Structure formats: C-alpha cells, structure tokens
Amino acid sequence: MKALLLLAATSASLAACSGASQPPLEEDLAAITEFNRQYLKAINEEDIAALSALTTEGHIMLAPNRTPIVGKAANDEINGSAFERFDFDETWTPVETFVSGDWAHQRGTFTTSARPKSGEGAARTISGSFMRIYQRQPDGQWRMIRDMFNSDGAAQAN
C-alpha cells in the first residue's frame, strides 16, 4: 500500500512539474504562427540574416532532386545565392500543426514565384507541399531544425 501511495504521489508530482514547464498548446501554436510569419517575411524580403536567425546550427533542408543541405552555414550559402539571383514571392498554407513538448511539426502547401533579377527570362512559379520540424530552444523560442518540400509538378513560366 505504501508503494502504491508513493507511486501515486510521484506521478502526480511529475505531472504537475511537466505541466508547469510547458506553455498551453494555444501559446505554442501562436508562437509557431508568428515564427512562420517572420520566416516567410525574411524569404520575401530576401533577408538572409533574419532567415538564418530562425534556424538552428543543425538545420537540414531536404529539397527535391538534390542531396540534403546540412547545417546553418550550408543553408545560408544556398539561400544567399538564391537571393542574389532572384526576387521571391512565396506563400504558405499550413494544413496541420502538431506540438509535443519541445518539438513540433507542420505540414502544408506552398507557392513560390522566382523572378530573375537580371531581367533575363520569365518568372517561374512552383507549388507543392512541405513538412517542417521545429524545436523549442532553451530561451523558449521556436526554431526550424528540418525543412522538407516537394513540388506538385515542374515549375511553370509566368
């Protein structure tokens, strides 16, 4: 009987501790929505510093038809190069967001239009699906740790 009471008291104590350390789901969802607003703004404003600040050092991007882009520096290089060559107009529509403790994933759809800055060639538009994994950092902020996307078909010239 004492063991059962000790187990019940320990379980209640652990549940109270874990509940106190995690924000309510609504706050996490709002924080991830705000994260996405900032991330999308950084893409559309071609702000590599702001974009980089929203990822972890171990960020990995899985893009179609290429090897994984591993690490913040490699992602910054790829994104910075794209920002030098193209003007972007990107939109996202999240379909579902799942939060579990300090981890979250989100699935949705996107459309991106890239117009060459050189003025040579037509803008290209591509639509598809994404899956992102976010991790809450020690300071409580959410950061993207994994980003994967695919296209619904070939890019279309505008």
C-alpha positions as CSV (number, residue, x, y, z in Angstrom):
1,M,0.0,0.0,0.0
2,K,2.8,2.4,0.9
3,A,4.4,1.7,-2.5
4,L,1.2,2.4,-4.3
5,L,0.8,5.7,-2.4
6,L,4.4,6.6,-3.2
7,L,3.9,5.8,-6.9
8,A,0.7,7.9,-7.0
9,A,2.4,10.9,-5.2
10,T,5.4,10.7,-7.5
11,S,3.2,10.5,-10.6
12,A,1.2,13.5,-9.5
13,S,4.3,15.4,-8.7
14,L,5.9,14.7,-12.1
15,A,2.6,15.6,-13.9
16,A,2.5,18.9,-12.1
17,C,6.1,19.6,-12.9
18,S,5.8,18.8,-16.6
19,G,2.6,20.7,-16.9
20,A,4.1,23.8,-15.3
21,S,7.1,23.8,-17.6
22,Q,5.2,23.8,-20.9
23,P,3.1,26.7,-22.2
24,P,-0.5,26.0,-23.2
25,L,-1.0,24.5,-26.7
26,E,-2.6,27.7,-27.9
27,E,0.5,29.7,-27.0
28,D,2.7,27.2,-28.8
29,L,0.5,27.3,-31.9
30,A,0.5,31.2,-31.8
31,A,4.3,31.2,-31.4
32,I,4.8,28.9,-34.4
33,T,2.4,31.0,-36.5
34,E,4.5,34.1,-35.6
35,F,7.7,32.2,-36.4
36,N,6.2,31.3,-39.8
37,R,5.3,35.0,-40.4
38,Q,8.8,36.1,-39.6
39,Y,10.4,33.3,-41.7
40,L,8.2,34.0,-44.7
41,K,8.8,37.7,-44.4
42,A,12.6,37.0,-44.4
43,I,12.2,35.0,-47.6
44,N,10.1,37.6,-49.4
45,E,12.4,40.4,-48.3
46,E,15.4,38.3,-49.2
47,D,16.9,38.9,-45.7
48,I,19.4,36.2,-45.2
49,A,20.4,37.4,-41.7
50,A,16.8,37.2,-40.5
51,L,16.3,33.9,-42.2
52,S,19.4,32.4,-40.7
53,A,18.5,33.6,-37.2
54,L,15.3,31.5,-37.4
55,T,17.1,28.2,-37.9
56,T,19.4,26.0,-35.7
57,E,23.1,25.3,-36.3
58,G,22.0,21.7,-37.2
59,H,19.3,22.8,-39.7
60,I,18.8,20.4,-42.6
61,M,16.9,21.2,-45.7
62,L,15.7,18.3,-47.9
63,A,14.9,19.8,-51.3
64,P,13.8,17.9,-54.4
65,N,16.4,16.4,-56.7
66,R,19.4,17.2,-54.6
67,T,21.4,16.0,-51.6
68,P,20.5,17.2,-48.2
69,I,21.7,20.7,-47.3
70,V,23.2,20.1,-43.9
71,G,23.9,22.9,-41.3
72,K,23.1,26.6,-41.0
73,A,26.2,27.7,-43.0
74,A,25.3,25.5,-46.0
75,N,21.7,26.6,-45.9
76,D,22.7,30.3,-45.6
77,E,25.0,29.9,-48.6
78,I,22.3,28.3,-50.8
79,N,19.6,30.8,-49.7
80,G,22.0,33.8,-50.0
81,S,22.9,32.7,-53.6
82,A,19.3,32.4,-54.5
83,F,18.5,35.8,-53.0
84,E,21.3,37.3,-55.2
85,R,19.8,35.9,-58.4
86,F,16.0,36.0,-57.8
87,D,13.2,38.1,-56.4
88,F,10.8,35.9,-54.5
89,D,7.1,35.9,-53.8
90,E,6.2,33.0,-51.6
91,T,3.1,32.0,-49.7
92,W,2.3,29.1,-47.3
93,T,-0.9,27.5,-46.1
94,P,-0.4,25.3,-43.1
95,V,-2.7,22.3,-43.1
96,E,-1.8,20.8,-39.7
97,T,0.5,21.6,-36.8
98,F,1.3,19.1,-34.1
99,V,3.1,20.0,-30.8
100,S,4.6,17.6,-28.4
101,G,6.7,19.1,-25.6
102,D,9.7,21.0,-27.2
103,W,9.1,19.6,-30.6
104,A,6.5,20.4,-33.3
105,H,5.9,19.6,-36.9
106,Q,3.8,21.2,-39.5
107,R,2.5,20.1,-42.9
108,G,1.1,22.4,-45.5
109,T,1.3,23.7,-49.0
110,F,3.3,26.5,-50.6
111,T,3.6,28.5,-53.8
112,T,6.8,30.3,-54.8
113,S,7.4,32.6,-57.7
114,A,11.1,33.4,-58.5
115,R,11.8,36.3,-61.0
116,P,15.4,36.6,-62.3
117,K,17.0,39.9,-61.0
118,S,18.9,40.1,-64.3
119,G,15.6,40.6,-66.1
120,E,16.5,37.8,-68.4
121,G,14.0,35.0,-68.5
122,A,10.5,34.6,-67.2
123,A,9.5,34.3,-63.6
124,R,9.0,30.6,-62.6
125,T,6.2,29.5,-60.2
126,I,6.1,26.2,-58.4
127,S,3.6,24.9,-55.9
128,G,3.9,21.9,-53.6
129,S,3.8,20.5,-50.1
130,F,6.1,21.0,-47.1
131,M,6.9,19.3,-43.8
132,R,8.8,21.2,-41.2
133,I,10.1,20.3,-37.8
134,Y,10.6,22.9,-35.1
135,Q,12.4,22.7,-31.8
136,R,11.8,25.0,-28.8
137,Q,15.1,26.5,-27.7
138,P,16.3,26.9,-24.1
139,D,15.2,30.6,-24.3
140,G,11.6,29.4,-25.2
141,Q,11.8,30.5,-28.9
142,W,10.9,28.1,-31.7
143,R,13.4,27.5,-34.4
144,M,13.3,25.4,-37.6
145,I,15.5,22.3,-37.4
146,R,14.3,20.4,-40.5
147,D,12.6,21.6,-43.7
148,M,11.4,19.3,-46.5
149,F,9.4,20.1,-49.5
150,N,8.3,18.7,-52.9
151,S,6.6,20.1,-55.9
152,D,3.3,19.2,-57.5
153,G,4.9,19.3,-60.9
154,A,7.5,21.1,-62.9
155,A,7.9,24.9,-62.4
156,Q,5.7,26.9,-64.7
157,A,6.9,30.0,-66.6
158,N,4.8,33.1,-65.9
